[in-house]
Amino acid sequence: MEFREMLERLCPIGGPSGFEGPVAEAAGQLLAPLVDEVRRDRLGNLIGLRRCGREGAPLLLLDAHLDEVGFVVIGHQDGFLRFAPIGDVDQRMLPDQEFWVLTDPPCLAVTACMPPHVLSAADREKALNIEDMFLDAGLTQEEAIARIPVGTPIVYRQGVFSLGERQLCGKAMDDRACFAVLLRTLELLQNTALDVDLCVLGSTREETQGSGAVACVQALQPTYCVAVDVTHGRTEDAPRSETFPLGGGPVVGLGPNTTRWMGRRLLDKAEALGMPVQREIMERSSGTNGWGMQVCNEGVATAILSVPLKYMHTPVEVVDLSDLENTAKLLAAFVCNWGEEVSFA
């Protein structure tokens, strides 16, 4: 399946942290033909297992989270909705936005904002805080309370569309673009015999401290993990030392948040493929599930592989199709010949 088709199915679905059920269901439908077993655990994690048939084979887990940043209703005022963020939301993006309020069925809402004609010069220069904003769903106070109870989740309305010939734009590319990479990796490995059991994890709650992946790794006890997530894509207004150009290839994490030999294996496989690859120095926490997975149980050898993405945590996140394909090819090469090249001790 093409990346665009996968992302058109996954990204528009509302699934902020703690409310991933609908997107996990859709992701499971895409995952099922590629693995031997698909199930969900108590935290809603989507787990797909491909067995190699070798008794006592170690388990290699590939993770990409399914949740997205979003919002939750915290109150009503004259029919308008008060709301709070789920995850690290860029509040500068909120004025003039469109949202899906995830009732059954979902309803549309927009940010209530003052027109510029009635703002003072000083107010025009201010960035609003979310505590001072409201959402307008076109309801009376009685209708809002009845139809949209406190605790209802909210996501950006944006779908998926092309930017030029190589890039895709939309909400929730972080991290559903990487889950699509894992699906593509499984496609590339379909006719390849493996000597390691392979688990693909669509984890929950990454945007709120990563509890989904941690709980799953504690339960499954994999020998090795790879956190596949996005990293900051380069734009003209961003520091070059902290960003990575789209189309420049997968980004391998290096530092104390990763297992050194696994990062080296990724770099060596990229070199053997003649593939462009980038390096990200992670001197502290990576901001990914890798941070928590590596210290589960007695410790898990963990690598971090990233896809450059522009405009993170906004409704217009952008990825490059060549980066997605190359990341999948690199992961497939990383998994192949594991028994011959990696000690199981």
Legacy VTK file of the C-alpha trace (Angstrom):
# vtk DataFile Version 3.0
C-alpha trace
ASCII
DATASET POLYDATA
POINTS 345 float
0.000 0.000 0.000
1.254 3.494 -0.832
2.218 5.806 2.024
-0.353 8.373 0.977
-3.155 5.810 1.165
-2.029 4.591 4.589
-1.805 8.114 5.959
-5.120 9.172 4.457
-6.671 6.327 6.428
-4.826 6.968 9.704
-4.198 10.697 10.115
-7.745 12.112 9.899
-8.940 9.841 12.728
-9.112 11.569 16.086
-6.890 9.858 18.640
-5.284 12.107 21.255
-3.437 10.493 24.151
-5.781 8.289 26.152
-8.410 8.205 23.389
-6.611 6.144 20.726
-9.286 3.454 20.269
-10.585 4.435 16.799
-7.130 4.919 15.266
-5.860 1.698 16.840
-8.778 -0.144 15.245
-7.971 1.292 11.804
-4.250 0.610 12.268
-5.019 -2.960 13.301
-6.882 -3.560 10.056
-3.784 -2.503 8.115
-1.477 -4.536 10.345
-3.388 -7.844 10.435
-2.454 -9.156 6.937
1.256 -8.676 7.679
1.647 -10.533 10.991
0.616 -13.775 12.671
-1.274 -12.194 15.562
-2.870 -8.826 16.359
-4.247 -7.818 19.736
-4.788 -4.885 22.081
-3.618 -4.701 25.689
-5.140 -3.010 28.738
-3.724 0.413 27.873
-5.014 0.154 24.298
-1.637 -0.556 22.704
-1.863 -2.265 19.319
0.447 -5.292 19.196
1.309 -7.258 16.066
3.551 -10.321 16.290
5.373 -12.108 13.467
6.957 -15.329 14.710
10.108 -16.666 13.081
9.493 -20.297 14.136
12.818 -20.603 15.937
12.465 -21.918 19.501
13.864 -19.485 22.056
14.344 -16.713 19.505
14.719 -13.238 21.012
11.992 -10.663 20.518
12.757 -7.455 18.605
10.122 -4.751 19.143
9.571 -1.866 16.705
7.498 0.957 18.189
5.648 3.931 16.700
3.005 5.698 18.749
-0.551 6.144 17.489
-1.671 9.021 19.704
-1.554 12.682 18.736
-1.571 15.951 20.645
-5.060 17.277 21.219
-7.393 18.910 23.710
-10.113 18.103 26.219
-13.261 19.989 27.245
-12.978 21.324 30.806
-16.090 23.514 31.039
-18.893 25.498 29.394
-19.588 29.222 29.369
-22.618 30.709 27.584
-22.527 27.852 25.086
-18.809 28.160 24.403
-16.352 25.439 25.383
-13.402 25.911 27.668
-10.582 23.511 26.797
-7.123 22.385 27.878
-4.247 20.737 25.988
-3.442 17.033 25.858
0.292 16.900 25.238
2.657 19.702 24.287
0.478 21.923 22.080
1.772 25.069 20.359
-0.746 27.629 21.601
0.264 30.102 18.886
-1.549 27.839 16.397
-4.930 27.958 18.107
-6.593 31.201 16.933
-8.754 30.740 13.798
-8.439 26.949 13.850
-11.079 24.326 13.041
-11.547 21.303 15.316
-13.379 18.013 15.596
-15.023 17.606 18.990
-15.071 13.826 19.429
-18.671 13.320 20.468
-20.743 10.561 18.823
-21.092 11.648 16.084
-18.249 14.220 16.086
-19.161 17.883 15.762
-17.210 20.803 14.363
-15.983 23.769 16.376
-13.851 26.836 15.743
-11.769 29.029 17.987
-13.691 32.039 19.195
-11.560 35.110 18.523
-11.940 38.872 18.460
-11.811 40.481 14.994
-8.857 42.841 14.520
-11.158 45.857 14.111
-12.034 45.869 17.819
-8.608 45.033 19.238
-6.363 47.691 20.724
-2.893 48.106 19.261
-1.414 46.456 22.353
-3.764 43.469 22.146
-2.851 42.872 18.502
0.733 42.182 19.577
-0.173 39.660 22.274
-0.270 35.889 21.924
-3.324 34.454 23.654
-3.032 31.772 26.309
-5.295 28.744 26.013
-6.834 29.672 29.383
-8.244 32.789 27.702
-9.668 30.992 24.639
-13.017 29.388 23.889
-14.317 27.027 21.230
-17.547 27.817 19.402
-19.618 24.810 18.336
-22.711 26.897 17.545
-24.601 25.712 20.615
-26.566 27.228 23.449
-25.387 26.638 26.996
-27.995 23.903 27.511
-27.108 22.213 24.210
-23.371 22.381 24.911
-23.732 20.787 28.354
-26.009 18.034 27.001
-24.065 17.222 23.823
-20.448 17.896 24.832
-19.779 16.814 28.414
-16.648 17.756 30.312
-13.902 15.278 29.421
-14.737 15.102 25.710
-11.538 14.994 23.589
-10.844 17.383 20.704
-8.438 17.262 17.742
-7.517 19.482 14.820
-9.756 19.073 11.770
-6.979 18.891 9.159
-6.758 15.972 6.723
-3.850 14.922 4.475
-2.768 16.686 1.290
0.290 17.002 -0.939
2.876 19.768 -0.822
4.674 19.604 -4.142
5.536 16.165 -5.496
7.461 14.666 -2.557
5.868 15.916 0.645
2.659 15.165 2.537
1.039 17.535 5.030
-1.556 16.948 7.726
-2.260 16.473 11.397
-0.984 13.483 13.420
1.944 12.745 11.091
3.659 12.573 14.500
3.696 9.633 14.757
1.343 7.881 12.358
3.767 8.493 9.519
6.176 6.262 11.442
3.527 3.611 12.045
3.083 3.626 8.257
6.859 3.088 8.039
6.491 -0.017 10.222
3.725 -1.336 7.965
5.950 -0.780 4.944
8.830 -2.528 6.743
6.636 -5.591 7.226
5.713 -5.477 3.529
9.393 -5.474 2.576
10.010 -8.464 4.854
7.025 -10.525 3.698
9.081 -12.994 1.635
12.123 -12.973 3.924
12.802 -15.652 6.533
13.652 -14.131 9.918
15.592 -15.590 12.839
14.090 -13.260 15.429
10.479 -12.848 16.530
9.284 -9.427 15.426
6.758 -7.281 17.293
5.260 -4.131 15.805
3.803 -1.871 18.488
1.366 0.973 17.866
1.720 2.488 21.312
-0.580 4.806 23.226
-0.026 7.865 25.427
3.420 8.804 24.100
2.522 12.499 24.108
1.771 12.249 27.840
4.904 10.562 29.234
4.965 7.343 27.206
3.112 5.049 29.598
1.707 2.875 26.790
5.077 1.725 25.471
6.528 1.246 28.951
3.630 -0.974 30.064
3.839 -3.034 26.874
7.607 -3.565 27.100
7.258 -4.550 30.764
4.705 -7.184 29.743
6.298 -8.533 26.530
9.904 -8.426 27.778
11.575 -7.925 24.378
15.316 -8.351 24.125
15.686 -5.356 21.798
13.589 -2.270 21.009
13.604 0.400 18.328
11.614 3.593 18.923
10.611 5.012 15.539
9.468 8.621 15.847
9.783 12.002 14.181
12.415 14.646 14.736
12.559 18.319 13.827
12.739 19.058 10.108
14.759 21.999 8.875
13.115 25.298 7.966
14.662 28.674 7.229
13.773 30.034 10.677
15.062 27.012 12.644
18.578 26.440 14.051
20.548 24.233 11.665
22.314 22.440 14.505
19.013 21.098 15.889
17.113 20.301 12.685
17.391 17.886 9.767
16.520 18.494 6.107
13.543 16.648 4.677
14.715 14.285 1.957
18.058 13.881 3.735
17.234 10.369 4.896
16.477 8.668 8.214
17.963 10.127 11.385
19.832 7.777 13.744
19.842 8.768 17.409
23.217 8.632 19.170
23.901 9.225 22.851
23.129 7.910 26.352
19.438 7.435 25.484
20.428 4.727 22.980
22.407 1.483 22.849
25.644 2.212 21.059
26.001 -0.973 18.989
22.416 -0.716 17.738
23.013 2.815 16.472
26.186 1.606 14.761
24.259 -1.271 13.153
21.742 1.200 11.709
24.535 3.384 10.307
26.351 0.387 8.840
23.188 -0.901 7.174
22.500 2.525 5.684
26.032 2.635 4.301
25.645 -0.845 2.794
22.401 0.279 1.122
24.044 3.448 -0.235
21.312 5.373 1.550
21.544 8.961 2.825
21.433 8.956 6.610
21.613 11.658 9.277
22.821 11.596 12.886
21.121 13.200 15.880
23.118 13.598 19.074
20.812 12.955 22.038
22.834 14.006 25.050
19.752 13.904 27.307
16.263 12.456 26.915
15.297 11.828 23.311
11.692 12.896 23.877
10.605 9.514 22.470
9.407 6.200 23.867
13.024 5.072 23.760
13.676 6.965 26.990
11.296 4.779 28.995
11.676 1.495 27.124
15.412 1.193 27.705
15.045 0.976 31.496
12.152 -1.520 31.594
12.674 -4.792 33.445
16.434 -5.454 33.671
17.132 -3.009 30.827
16.446 -3.304 27.105
18.918 -2.606 24.303
17.222 0.295 22.499
17.776 2.265 19.306
16.027 5.415 18.123
15.339 6.014 14.448
13.604 9.183 13.343
11.928 10.738 10.318
12.421 14.507 9.781
9.128 16.379 10.143
8.374 20.076 9.781
5.943 21.991 12.038
5.721 19.408 14.837
2.604 19.426 17.047
0.614 21.595 14.649
-2.227 20.708 12.233
0.153 21.053 9.265
2.954 18.573 10.000
4.994 17.760 6.880
7.028 14.666 5.917
8.926 13.650 2.788
7.904 10.443 1.021
11.508 9.468 0.271
12.369 9.639 3.974
9.478 7.316 4.811
10.516 4.765 2.184
14.200 4.900 3.141
13.398 4.515 6.831
11.371 1.394 6.052
14.172 -0.029 3.888
16.713 0.666 6.628
14.559 -1.035 9.263
14.065 -4.072 7.026
17.839 -4.368 6.542
18.353 -3.857 10.276
16.059 -6.821 11.050
17.448 -9.205 8.422
20.222 -11.675 9.325
19.886 -10.804 12.993
20.897 -14.259 14.188
24.070 -14.277 12.112
25.153 -10.759 13.033
23.928 -10.131 16.595
24.829 -12.069 19.723
21.778 -13.396 21.568
23.647 -13.450 24.846
LINES 1 346
345 0 1 2 3 4 5 6 7 8 9 10 11 12 13 14 15 16 17 18 19 20 21 22 23 24 25 26 27 28 29 30 31 32 33 34 35 36 37 38 39 40 41 42 43 44 45 46 47 48 49 50 51 52 53 54 55 56 57 58 59 60 61 62 63 64 65 66 67 68 69 70 71 72 73 74 75 76 77 78 79 80 81 82 83 84 85 86 87 88 89 90 91 92 93 94 95 96 97 98 99 100 101 102 103 104 105 106 107 108 109 110 111 112 113 114 115 116 117 118 119 120 121 122 123 124 125 126 127 128 129 130 131 132 133 134 135 136 137 138 139 140 141 142 143 144 145 146 147 148 149 150 151 152 153 154 155 156 157 158 159 160 161 162 163 164 165 166 167 168 169 170 171 172 173 174 175 176 177 178 179 180 181 182 183 184 185 186 187 188 189 190 191 192 193 194 195 196 197 198 199 200 201 202 203 204 205 206 207 208 209 210 211 212 213 214 215 216 217 218 219 220 221 222 223 224 225 226 227 228 229 230 231 232 233 234 235 236 237 238 239 240 241 242 243 244 245 246 247 248 249 250 251 252 253 254 255 256 257 258 259 260 261 262 263 264 265 266 267 268 269 270 271 272 273 274 275 276 277 278 279 280 281 282 283 284 285 286 287 288 289 290 291 292 293 294 295 296 297 298 299 300 301 302 303 304 305 306 307 308 309 310 311 312 313 314 315 316 317 318 319 320 321 322 323 324 325 326 327 328 329 330 331 332 333 334 335 336 337 338 339 340 341 342 343 344
